[in-house]
Amino acid sequence: MKVVFFEDVEGTAQVGEVKVVKNGFARNFLLPRGIAGPVTPPNLQRANSLAEKEARRQAKLDGEAEVHKERLDGYTVSFEARVGETGRLYGSVTSRDVAQKLEESTGIEVDSRGILLAEPIRELGSKAVTIRFTRNVSAEITITVDPDEDSKEIVEQLKAKQAEEEAAAAAAEAAAEAAAAAAEAEAQAETTATEEDAESPAEETTDG
């Protein structure tokens, strides 16, 4: 069924668009809720009017968001957190935490739902994250999580242990490579000796 949309439907259409949708979707959802209607001249006129109004509203939102984008694009949000014996955080850093920290440090109020953090951060380090202010305006920030004062000793111990493990692994790899090279050289030497023996002429014996 072809319908004209009076509202945005994420992933389907925006207000003012004319699209063909499944009959069941139109009859059971779009039409009863007034989200879309049959393609008639009055409905098209209404949809166009709504689309123009939405465009003006979106332009205003985008303009306000651009101001925030200029201030936050490339901004770094830093946290200090308690770290456990395995190196993971006792708690986590969530989108809500990031929004609160941004407001405290910049005065900009950000909707936590617009902070595109797939899952809470539970490890130390840095992570690039997108903030979506509107459908058209986004900013990239960096979130860094460092150990708090009580956790610094644990982190140093973990780094030392990791360095030892990496050194041991490197030594083992080097030893394995050396052993493989030696075995290959020995095999090559045996092959060469066998080929030389095969090429040598047999000695003739003479009876007195």
FIDO-248728 format. One line per 3 residues: their letters; for each residue x, y, z of N, C-alpha, C. Coordinates in Angstrom, 3 decimals, decimal comma. Example, Ala and Ser with C-alpha at 12.3 -4.5 7.8 and 13.67 -1.06 7.14 Angstrom:
<sites>
AS) 13,190/-5,690/7,800/12,300/-4,500/7,800/13,200/-3,300/7,800 | 12,850/-2,250/7,080/13,670/-1,060/7,140/12,900/0,030/7,870 .
</sites>
This chain:
<sites>
MKV) 0,847/-1,195/0,000/0,000/0,000/0,000/0,883/1,246/0,000 | 0,512/2,226/-0,804/1,269/3,475/-0,848/0,640/4,469/0,125 | 1,503/5,022/1,010/1,003/5,972/2,007/1,931/7,183/2,054 .
VFF) 1,429/8,260/2,633/2,235/9,446/2,878/2,360/9,607/4,391 | 3,559/9,907/4,861/3,839/9,936/6,293/3,627/11,328/6,883 | 2,922/11,331/8,029/2,702/12,567/8,774/3,704/12,712/9,924 .
EDV) 4,444/11,645/10,237/5,440/11,646/11,299/6,661/10,854/10,825 | 7,773/11,063/11,512/8,961/10,255/11,247/8,766/8,866/11,837 | 9,181/7,861/11,109/9,221/6,490/11,616/10,644/5,993/11,372 .
EGT) 11,403/5,865/12,437/12,817/5,537/12,306/13,016/4,247/11,508 | 13,891/4,341/10,526/14,184/3,175/9,707/13,191/2,936/8,585 | 12,121/3,746/8,547/11,104/3,539/7,511/10,933/4,774/6,625 .
AQV) 10,613/5,892/7,234/10,375/7,099/6,432/10,387/8,324/7,338 | 10,508/9,479/6,699/10,417/10,747/7,404/9,131/11,459/6,993 | 8,727/12,395/7,817/7,487/13,110/7,561/7,510/13,723/6,157 .
GEV) 6,378/13,577/5,444/6,272/14,126/4,096/6,617/13,133/3,003 | 7,277/12,021/3,358/7,668/11,038/2,349/6,480/10,160/1,949 | 6,479/9,768/0,683/5,487/8,821/0,161/6,205/7,508/-0,089 .
KVV) 5,707/6,428/0,520/6,367/5,139/0,369/5,349/4,017/0,276 | 5,807/2,927/-0,331/4,993/1,712/-0,385/5,385/0,843/0,797 | 4,402/0,479/1,621/4,643/-0,360/2,793/3,731/-1,579/2,732 .
KNG) 4,006/-2,530/3,573/3,173/-3,731/3,610/1,763/-3,370/4,077 | 0,775/-4,045/3,486/-0,627/-3,745/3,799/-0,910/-3,874/5,294 | -0,413/-4,950/5,907/-0,663/-5,176/7,328/-0,065/-4,081/8,183 .
FAR) 1,144/-3,640/7,849/1,818/-2,577/8,594/1,011/-1,288/8,510 | 0,478/-1,014/7,316/-0,311/0,204/7,133/-1,631/0,135/7,891 | -2,356/-0,974/7,720/-3,710/-1,080/8,296/-3,694/-1,288/9,806 .
NFL) -2,693/-1,975/10,298/-2,666/-2,301/11,729/-1,901/-1,296/12,579 | -1,024/-0,512/11,945/-0,179/0,388/12,740/-0,220/1,837/12,263 | 0,140/2,066/11,011/0,292/3,442/10,535/-1,027/4,202/10,457 .
LPR) -2,014/3,617/9,808/-3,282/4,335/9,609/-4,060/4,536/10,907 | -4,221/3,484/11,746/-4,993/3,689/12,984/-4,376/4,733/13,910 | -3,052/4,869/13,878/-2,386/5,813/14,783/-2,198/7,188/14,161 .
GIA) -2,624/7,337/12,935/-2,506/8,645/12,294/-1,085/9,001/11,920 | -0,207/8,009/11,868/1,195/8,262/11,521/1,335/8,492/10,014 | 0,463/7,860/9,250/0,469/8,012/7,797/-0,960/7,915/7,292 .
GPV) -1,154/8,237/6,024/-2,502/8,174/5,455/-2,432/7,850/3,974 | -3,570/7,559/3,373/-3,614/7,286/1,926/-3,092/8,492/1,147 | -2,557/8,218/-0,024/-1,993/9,294/-0,848/-3,122/10,001/-1,597 .
TPP) -3,633/11,046/-0,954/-4,683/11,872/-1,555/-4,186/13,313/-1,569 | -4,741/14,173/-2,417/-4,289/15,572/-2,449/-4,329/16,261/-1,077 | -5,432/16,115/-0,291/-5,432/16,755/1,025/-4,333/16,212/1,940 .
NLQ) -4,129/14,880/1,897/-3,097/14,292/2,750/-1,694/14,720/2,317 | -1,482/14,823/1,021/-0,188/15,282/0,529/0,088/16,719/0,953 | -0,936/17,562/0,885/-0,791/18,959/1,296/-0,474/19,040/2,792 .
RAN) -1,207/18,242/3,575/-0,970/18,229/5,018/0,446/17,742/5,327 | 0,879/16,662/4,648/2,210/16,101/4,896/3,308/17,089/4,521 | 3,118/17,792/3,405/4,120/18,783/2,987/4,242/19,921/4,001 .
SLA) 3,088/20,344/4,538/3,089/21,403/5,540/3,822/20,943/6,800 | 3,542/19,693/7,209/4,211/19,134/8,390/5,713/18,978/8,144 | 6,083/18,594/6,910/7,490/18,418/6,578/8,242/19,743/6,643 .
EKE) 7,610/20,810/6,157/8,244/22,132/6,219/8,423/22,587/7,661 | 7,402/22,328/8,467/7,482/22,694/9,883/8,596/21,903/10,571 | 8,682/20,610/10,254/9,716/19,757/10,850/11,102/20,199/10,393 .
ARR) 11,234/20,617/9,148/12,526/21,068/8,619/13,004/22,313/9,367 | 12,060/23,224/9,645/12,430/24,434/10,400/12,852/24,063/11,819 | 12,110/23,128/12,428/12,445/22,691/13,787/13,814/22,004/13,819 .
QAK) 14,059/21,154/12,807/15,326/20,433/12,747/16,496/21,383/12,530 | 16,287/22,384/11,699/17,340/23,367/11,432/17,706/24,125/12,709 | 16,697/24,450/13,512/16,947/25,139/14,775/17,741/24,247/15,727 .
LDG) 17,320/22,966/15,819/18,033/22,012/16,683/19,472/21,826/16,220 | 19,656/21,706/14,896/21,003/21,519/14,357/21,887/22,732/14,649 | 21,300/23,930/14,538/22,068/25,141/14,816/22,539/25,182/16,260 .
EAE) 21,651/24,830/17,188/22,035/24,791/18,607/23,086/23,710/18,847 | 22,915/22,570/18,169/23,847/21,456/18,361/25,231/21,787/17,817 | 25,299/22,565/16,756/26,598/22,920/16,176/27,462/23,681/17,179 .
VHK) 26,814/24,493/18,015/27,550/25,234/19,045/28,194/24,255/20,026 | 27,434/23,241/20,436/27,960/22,228/21,350/29,044/21,389/20,666 | 28,839/21,096/19,407/29,819/20,300/18,656/31,168/21,011/18,630 .
ERL) 31,147/22,317/18,379/32,392/23,083/18,306/33,161/23,014/19,627 | 32,428/22,999/20,725/33,089/22,985/22,036/33,551/21,585/22,437 | 32,815/20,568/22,022/33,105/19,221/22,518/33,879/18,337/21,553 .
DGY) 33,901/18,677/20,265/34,612/17,834/19,306/36,091/17,760/19,695 | 36,576/16,560/19,953/37,964/16,365/20,362/38,198/16,503/21,864 | 37,139/16,739/22,613/37,255/16,927/24,064/37,557/15,589/24,758 .
TVS) 38,330/15,650/25,837/38,659/14,445/26,601/37,998/14,497/27,966 | 37,264/13,459/28,291/36,620/13,321/29,601/37,425/12,303/30,406 | 37,912/12,708/31,560/38,783/11,840/32,352/38,098/11,363/33,629 .
FEA) 38,332/10,102/33,939/37,812/9,503/35,170/38,946/8,810/35,917 | 38,825/8,766/37,237/39,699/7,935/38,059/38,836/6,866/38,709 | 39,326/5,623/38,701/38,491/4,532/39,191/39,314/3,540/40,005 .
RVG) 38,629/2,838/40,877/39,238/1,781/41,680/39,420/0,540/40,818 | 40,596/-0,072/40,941/40,927/-1,224/40,108/41,110/-2,460/40,980 | 40,599/-3,597/40,490/40,750/-4,858/41,209/42,055/-5,552/40,864 .
ETG) 42,290/-6,718/41,455/43,540/-7,452/41,285/43,741/-7,899/39,837 | 42,664/-8,038/39,071/42,788/-8,495/37,682/42,965/-7,340/36,710 | 42,902/-6,113/37,205/43,045/-4,951/36,338/41,734/-4,367/35,869 .
RLY) 40,628/-5,026/36,165/39,317/-4,503/35,793/38,784/-3,578/36,881 | 37,931/-2,662/36,488/37,374/-1,710/37,442/36,415/-2,413/38,385 | 36,356/-1,915/39,614/35,361/-2,446/40,549/33,951/-2,109/40,064 .
GSV) 33,802/-0,910/39,548/32,507/-0,508/39,003/32,605/-0,386/37,501 | 31,988/0,646/36,930/32,055/0,875/35,489/31,743/2,339/35,209 | 32,107/2,779/34,003/31,789/4,130/33,556/30,677/4,014/32,522 .
TSR) 29,545/4,638/32,795/28,376/4,528/31,925/28,141/5,830/31,152 | 27,220/5,770/30,222/26,855/6,973/29,465/26,348/8,074/30,386 | 25,638/7,665/31,423/25,124/8,647/32,386/26,280/9,339/33,122 .
DVA) 27,312/8,560/33,464/28,491/9,137/34,127/29,173/10,153/33,218 | 29,279/9,810/31,939/29,934/10,700/30,979/29,134/11,996/30,829 | 27,823/11,883/30,733/26,967/13,067/30,589/27,114/13,978/31,810 .
QKL) 27,148/13,374/32,993/27,281/14,154/34,218/28,638/14,856/34,279 | 29,698/14,136/33,892/31,036/14,721/33,921/31,152/15,858/32,911 | 30,541/15,683/31,737/30,567/16,743/30,728/29,875/18,000/31,229 .
EES) 28,735/17,820/31,884/28,009/18,983/32,396/28,808/19,682/33,489 | 29,468/18,886/34,338/30,272/19,473/35,414/31,469/20,248/34,873 | 32,103/19,718/33,835/33,346/20,319/33,338/33,140/21,384/32,263 .
TGI) 32,020/21,302/31,524/31,807/22,252/30,426/30,537/23,074/30,569 | 29,625/22,612/31,414/28,352/23,302/31,547/27,361/22,932/30,461 | 27,747/22,019/29,573/26,864/21,598/28,488/26,063/20,376/28,924 .
EVD) 24,759/20,479/28,836/23,897/19,361/29,210/23,713/18,446/27,996 | 24,129/17,209/28,164/24,059/16,234/27,074/23,135/15,098/27,486 | 22,232/14,738/26,598/21,351/13,600/26,844/22,193/12,322/26,799 .
SRG) 22,177/11,555/27,883/23,011/10,351/27,951/22,658/9,351/26,848 | 21,425/9,412/26,348/21,039/8,494/25,261/21,752/8,815/23,959 | 22,262/10,043/23,863/22,998/10,427/22,656/24,472/10,071/22,720 .
ILL) 24,932/9,589/23,872/26,329/9,164/24,010/26,396/7,700/23,588 | 26,985/7,453/22,427/26,915/6,132/21,804/27,996/5,201/22,367 | 27,797/4,844/23,618/28,689/3,913/24,303/28,001/2,552/24,284 .
AEP) 28,566/1,613/23,523/27,898/0,326/23,320/27,656/-0,405/24,629 | 28,622/-0,320/25,540/28,495/-0,960/26,846/29,324/-0,188/27,851 | 29,016/-0,298/29,137/29,798/0,419/30,146/31,278/0,059/30,074 .
IRE) 32,134/1,031/30,366/33,585/0,812/30,340/34,007/0,183/31,661 | 34,722/-0,937/31,588/35,130/-1,655/32,797/36,646/-1,858/32,874 | 37,378/-1,182/31,978/38,831/-1,333/31,969/39,497/0,032/31,853 .
LGS) 40,756/0,096/32,284/41,533/1,322/32,154/41,858/1,570/30,683 | 42,175/2,836/30,375/42,580/3,164/29,006/41,738/4,268/28,407 | 41,906/4,460/27,111/41,192/5,512/26,381/40,258/4,901/25,352 .
KAV) 39,171/5,602/25,105/38,165/5,100/24,147/37,521/6,286/23,451 | 37,468/6,216/22,106/36,792/7,255/21,324/35,295/6,955/21,295 | 34,506/7,981/21,555/33,046/7,799/21,632/32,351/8,942/20,882 .
TIR) 31,270/8,616/20,212/30,486/9,615/19,482/29,329/10,118/20,332 | 29,128/11,426/20,299/27,930/12,021/20,905/27,035/12,495/19,768 | 25,828/11,969/19,702/24,885/12,379/18,667/23,916/13,387/19,273 .
FTR) 24,065/14,648/18,867/23,183/15,706/19,377/21,838/15,682/18,645 | 21,917/15,575/17,330/20,718/15,447/16,497/21,039/14,422/15,410 | 20,074/14,165/14,554/20,323/13,181/13,484/21,409/13,664/12,519 .
NVS) 21,654/14,993/12,512/22,614/15,564/11,551/23,919/16,043/12,177 | 23,974/16,142/13,495/25,145/16,736/14,147/25,678/15,806/15,237 | 26,964/15,461/15,109/27,613/14,592/16,098/28,991/15,152/16,430 .
AEI) 29,515/14,743/17,560/30,861/15,135/17,972/31,603/13,896/18,459 | 32,926/13,915/18,328/33,753/12,808/18,801/34,511/13,250/20,044 | 34,382/12,487/21,111/35,130/12,778/22,330/35,973/11,548/22,690 .
TIT) 36,885/11,749/23,635/37,697/10,644/24,134/37,438/10,479/25,623 | 37,195/9,260/26,037/36,994/8,958/27,456/38,236/8,222/27,951 | 38,873/8,758/28,978/40,038/8,094/29,555/39,710/7,678/30,987 .
VDP) 40,139/6,490/31,341/39,932/5,979/32,698/41,305/5,621/33,277 | 41,691/6,307/34,335/42,977/6,075/35,002/42,729/5,494/36,390 | 43,733/4,803/36,954/43,563/4,258/38,298/43,568/5,366/39,350 .
DED) 42,774/5,187/40,383/42,823/6,156/41,469/44,092/5,923/42,288 | 44,305/6,783/43,284/45,553/6,739/44,052/45,764/5,384/44,718 | 44,688/4,796/45,242/44,804/3,518/45,946/45,091/2,354/45,007 .
SKE) 44,850/2,541/43,715/44,985/1,439/42,758/46,286/1,487/41,962 | 47,065/2,555/42,118/48,262/2,714/41,288/49,279/1,599/41,529 | 49,430/1,175/42,772/50,385/0,110/43,075/49,963/-1,197/42,404 .
IVE) 48,650/-1,480/42,443/48,142/-2,692/41,798/48,417/-2,655/40,300 | 48,211/-1,494/39,692/48,431/-1,354/38,253/49,891/-1,546/37,910 | 50,799/-0,993/38,745/52,232/-1,170/38,496/52,621/-2,637/38,588 .
QLK) 52,064/-3,348/39,558/52,343/-4,778/39,696/51,836/-5,551/38,480 | 50,656/-5,196/38,023/50,099/-5,865/36,842/50,945/-5,594/35,598 | 51,436/-4,344/35,463/52,287/-4,014/34,319/53,590/-4,802/34,365 .
AKQ) 54,182/-4,909/35,590/55,432/-5,659/35,737/55,218/-7,131/35,399 | 54,108/-7,682/35,867/53,806/-9,084/35,583/53,601/-9,300/34,086 | 52,899/-8,364/33,451/52,659/-8,467/32,015/53,976/-8,390/31,242 .
AEE) 54,877/-7,490/31,700/56,177/-7,359/31,036/56,976/-8,649/31,166 | 56,936/-9,283/32,348/57,642/-10,556/32,547/57,073/-11,639/31,634 | 55,752/-11,697/31,559/55,112/-12,713/30,722/55,448/-12,498/29,249 .
EAA) 55,476/-11,214/28,825/55,814/-10,929/27,432/57,266/-11,277/27,138 | 58,169/-10,996/28,116/59,584/-11,329/27,932/59,777/-12,844/27,859 | 59,073/-13,568/28,742/59,172/-15,031/28,740/58,638/-15,606/27,432 .
AAA) 57,531/-15,044/26,952/56,955/-15,519/25,696/57,901/-15,249/24,528 | 58,530/-14,069/24,548/59,469/-13,721/23,483/60,675/-14,652/23,507 | 61,183/-14,956/24,723/62,331/-15,857/24,859/61,976/-17,257/24,367 .
AEA) 60,779/-17,715/24,743/60,334/-19,048/24,310/60,191/-19,100/22,787 | 59,668/-18,019/22,211/59,506/-17,968/20,761/60,858/-17,980/20,060 | 61,829/-17,210/20,634/63,163/-17,163/20,043/63,839/-18,529/20,136 .
AAE) 63,663/-19,210/21,284/64,253/-20,535/21,461/63,644/-21,527/20,479 | 62,330/-21,428/20,283/61,654/-22,329/19,342/62,137/-22,084/17,919 | 62,311/-20,809/17,567/62,800/-20,485/16,226/64,218/-20,983/16,029 .
AAA) 65,072/-20,842/17,076/66,456/-21,312/16,986/66,497/-22,826/16,841 | 65,658/-23,534/17,611/65,613/-24,991/17,532/65,136/-25,444/16,154 | 64,133/-24,742/15,616/63,624/-25,085/14,292/64,678/-24,847/13,226 .
AAA) 65,440/-23,742/13,372/66,499/-23,441/12,401/67,603/-24,490/12,468 | 67,956/-24,901/13,696/68,994/-25,917/13,867/68,554/-27,250/13,275 | 67,289/-27,606/13,514/66,771/-28,866/12,972/66,754/-28,829/11,445 .
EAE) 66,396/-27,671/10,904/66,361/-27,536/9,453/67,767/-27,639/8,867 | 68,754/-27,013/9,553/70,133/-27,074/9,083/70,660/-28,506/9,128 | 70,330/-29,208/10,215/70,771/-30,597/10,353/70,153/-31,472/9,268 .
AQA) 68,864/-31,262/9,008/68,198/-32,032/7,963/68,793/-31,733/6,602 | 69,127/-30,461/6,367/69,725/-30,074/5,099/71,094/-30,716/4,928 | 71,860/-30,766/6,037/73,188/-31,375/5,986/73,086/-32,867/5,682 .
ETT) 72,137/-33,540/6,301/71,946/-34,965/6,055/71,535/-35,216/4,601 | 70,671/-34,353/4,066/70,239/-34,492/2,676/71,412/-34,321/1,722 | 72,249/-33,319/2,013/73,416/-33,065/1,161/74,373/-34,240/1,189 .
ATE) 74,609/-34,797/2,397/75,517/-35,941/2,525/74,980/-37,144/1,771 | 73,692/-37,384/1,840/73,086/-38,513/1,134/73,229/-38,353/-0,370 | 73,010/-37,118/-0,858/73,144/-36,863/-2,290/74,571/-37,059/-2,756 .
EDA) 75,553/-36,645/-1,926/76,964/-36,813/-2,294/77,340/-38,287/-2,357 | 76,838/-39,077/-1,392/77,127/-40,512/-1,393/76,548/-41,171/-2,641 | 75,375/-40,741/-3,048/74,734/-41,346/-4,208/75,470/-41,015/-5,491 .
ESP) 76,104/-39,820/-5,535/76,805/-39,393/-6,739/78,209/-39,978/-6,837 | 78,831/-40,453/-5,726/80,205/-40,988/-5,733/80,235/-42,314/-6,474 | 81,228/-42,559/-7,447/81,314/-43,832/-8,165/81,787/-44,950/-7,250 .
AEE) 81,310/-46,165/-7,495/81,698/-47,303/-6,661/83,169/-47,642/-6,945 | 83,957/-47,996/-5,931/85,374/-48,365/-6,074/85,503/-49,743/-6,707 | 86,426/-49,863/-7,717/86,669/-51,153/-8,352/87,734/-51,900/-7,583 .
TTD) 87,573/-53,210/-7,422/88,573/-54,040/-6,721/89,295/-54,895/-7,747 | 90,636/-55,082/-7,586/91,457/-55,850/-8,521/92,128/-56,993/-7,788 | 91,948/-58,233/-8,306/92,601/-59,380/-7,669/94,032/-59,483/-8,196 .
G) 95,011/-59,801/-7,249/96,411/-59,927/-7,648/96,554/-61,129/-8,487 .
</sites>
